[in-house]
């Protein structure tokens, strides 16, 4: 069935954007069945009652809460890439794999300091619908590396950097942690001072493998390691 997003399920009406897609693009009619997710775990089966391209009405006949709830929480703090399309790719794939929060962080060597949150939110909604996620990823405001590191109290805290050091593979560091925060640096990596600050704040240095990865690739690999 086709999936739509409506945060207020009780309204009985899809948003104008979703209505247009349902009626003008998909050409749904009265009685056609759809799935509606609310972004906070609600998974609802419904039937079209009013096939209008601006206010498509529906009637819910089956509801499920906490649909697809995972047994872990993943938060990745990552430096936005110079090429914004690469960062958007990371967001899309991370959502498809499964991630709870994304925080763009500004590091010493970050080449991009501004992002379009509205566009990223649309990518999150689209990727969530495509991968049948009823819980939507939270996109946090851009913050500085220092502020993020010094104000994070999660126990499972990790930093992926490229400096020579004895680092444990992420997949081997996850045991006993179900609330996880991972720091991913910019193309030029974290500065030595940033790595030291992270260590002082109980972040564990981890490796994502033998290859030197692009920022967005590292983010996706981290998601896969946690998901499996």
N, C-alpha and C positions, 0 to 999 in steps of 0.2 A: 504493500500500500504506500501511497505518497505520504511524505512526512512534512508537517507544517509546524511553525513556531508561534505560540500564543501564550504570553506570560500569565494572562488572566483567563484561565480556561472557562470560568463561570460566565464570561461575557457572551458566549455562544456565537461570537462573530470573529472571523479572522481579520487581521490588520489589512489595510488597503493594499499593501504590497503583496501579502500572501494571498489575498483574494484575487488580485489580478493574475497571479501565477496559476492559481487553481482553476480559474474560469477561462481566462483568455489563452493561456499557454497549454495547460493540461486538458482544458475543455471538459472539466468535471460537471456532472449533472446531479439533479436531485436523487438521493439514495446511494450515490457513490460513497464508498468507504474510504476514510483517510485516518492517519495517525497524527495526533497533535501532542507536542512536547512543550513543557513550560520552562525548561532550563534549570529547574531545581528538583529534578527526579520524577516528575509526573509524566506518565506515558498513557495517553488516552486514545481509545479507538472511537471514532465518530462517523456519522453519516451526514452528507450535505443535505441541508433543508432549504436553503435559499441560494441558488447559484448566481449571485450578483458579483460583478467584477470589482466592486468597491467595498462591499460589506457582505462577504460570503458567510451565510449562516450554517451552523452545524448543531447536531445533537449527539452528545457523548453517550455511549452505551456500555463502555467498559473502561475502568481506570485502574492504574497500578502506580503505587508510590515507590520511590527509591529504585527505579528501574535502572539496572546496570551499575548499581553502586559497587565500587571497588573496595578491596580490603586494605588499601593504602591511599595516602594522600601525597601527591607529587607537586612540588613548586619549583619551577626553574627560573632563576634570575639570570638574564642573558643580555649581553651588550648588543644593541641593534647594529646590523651590518651596514656598511657604506651603501651597498646596493640594496635598496629597500625590498626589492622583489625576493631576494634571498631570505630576508627576515620574514616576509609574508609566507613564504614557502615553509619555513620552520613552524610558524604558528599553525598553519593548516595541517601539517603532518603530525605535529604534537597533539593537536586536538583529536585527530583521527585515531591515534594510538591510545591516548588517554592521559590527560594532565589536568590538574585542578587549578593551578594558578601560574601565570606568567608575569614576571616583573622585568621590564626593560631597565637595565642599569647603565649608568654613565661611568666609565672607567677612564683612567689616565690616557689610554691609547684609543679610546672610542673615536671613530670617524664620523659617526652620526649621532646627533644630540636631540633631534626632533622626529617624532613619528606621528602618523595620523591615526589616532585611536579609533575614530569612527569607522575607518576602513578595516582596521584589524578586527573590530567587533563584528562587522559583517562577515568577515572570513571565518570567525569563530562560529557564528550561527550557521553558516553554510556547511562548514566541515562537520559540525555537530549533527546536523540533519542528515548529511550524506552517510555518516558512520553510525547513525541511530544512537546518538547520545542524548539521554534525557537530562543529564547534569551538564551544564555548560561551563566551560573554562572561564575563570575570572581573570580579566586583564587589569593589572594594577597600573597606577600612574608611574611615569618615568621617575626614577630616584637615583641618587648617587650611590656608588659602590660603598663608600664609608658608612652612609646612613643605613643601608640595607644590612651590611655585615654586623654593625653594632647594635641593631635593634631586631635581632632574630633569635628567638628562644627555643627553636625546635632542636631536638636532640640529634636527629639524623642529618647533620650538616656537612656538605662536601664541596670541595673546590677542584675543578679540573683545570690544571695549568700544564704548561709544556716544559718547565724548568727541570733539569736533572735532579731527581730526588727519588727515594724509595717510596713509591706510591702503590697502593693496593688497587686492584681492578675494581671498578664500581660494583660489578655483579657479585663480588666476594665481600664487599663492604656493607651490603644491605641487610644482612641477617640481623634480626632483632629490631629493625626499624620499619615502621609503617607510616611515619610522618617524615617526609624527606624533602630537603632543600638542596639544590645543586646550583653552583655558580659556574657559568660559562662565559669566558672572556671574549674580547674583541679580536679582530684579525691579528693585531700586534701582541696579543696575549695580555694577561694582567702584568702590572709592574711588580717588581720585587717587593716594593713597599706594600702593595695591595695583598700580595700573597702572605706576607708577614702579618698584616693586620687580620686577615682571615684566620690564620693559625692561632693568633692571640685570642680570637673569639670562638675557639673550639671547632673550627671547620677542619675536616679531615681531607688531606690531599688525595685525589684518586686519579686513576688512569682509565681512559676509555679504549685502550688498545694500543698497538704498536704504531699505527699510522698517525700522522699529524693531520688533524681534521680541520676543515673550515668551521667557522663558528656555528652556522646553521646545521651543519652535519653533526657536529658534536652534540648539539641540543637534541636532535632526533635520536642519535645513538643512546644518549642518556635515557630518553623516554622508553626506548625499546628494552634497555637493560632492567629498568624498574618494572615494566609491564610484564616481563618474563622471569 
